[in-house]
Amino acid sequence: MCRSIKTLRPPMAPEVTEDDIHAAALQYVRKVSGFRAPAAHNQEAFDRAVLAVTDATRELLADLVVRGAS
């Protein structure tokens, strides 16, 4: 679906920054919404979605257990 979103879990990405997580969330919301940059009347909903996906991604990465990872 979103080929430009890189894998953020170890060992694929040993160091994941907040910028990496936010960029992935932004790409996801852009793809799902069909908007690269939403119109002013959709900006608030777009920003809330990016924040929600960022938070969910951060939580997912924190909770994942990757076998064989140190």
N, C-alpha and C positions, 0 to 999 in steps of 0.2 A: 504494500500500500504506500508506504512512505520510504522509498529507497534511500533518501538523503538523511534519514535519522540513523545515527550510528548506534551500535550496541554499547550500552553504558555499564554492563556488569563485568566483574572480573571473570576470567583473565583477559577478556577482550579489551577492557579499558581499565588499567590498573589504577589510574587516578581520575576521578570524576569530579568536576567542579560544578558549582552552582550555575555557572554560565552554560555548561554542557547540558545540564538538566533543563534549564529554561529554554535553550535553543531547541531541544527535542520536543518540549511541550508546545512551543510556538509553531514548529513545523507540523505537529499533529493537528493542532487547532486550525491552522491554515488549510490543511488538506481536507479535514472533515467539513469545515465551513464553506470551502470553495473561495475564500477571500484571502488574498495576500495581505491586503490592508483593508480593514472594514470601513464602511461609511461611518460618519460621525454618530449617526443614530444607533449603530451596532457596536460602537467601540467599547462601551461598558460591559456588554455581554461577552464580547471577544476577550477582553482583559480578564474578566472573572474566570472564563474557561481556561485561559493560559495559566492562571494562578492555581486553579483546581488541579489541572493536569501536572503542573510542576510539583505541587504538594504530594499528589498520588505517586508520582514517579520517585520522588525522594523517599517516601515511605516504603515503596516496593523495593528499591535498592537497599535500603537499610535492613529489611526483613529477609531478603534472599539468602539462602545458604547454598554456596557453590561448593560441590564436592571437589576435594583436591586442592582447594585454595588455602593458602596459608593465612 
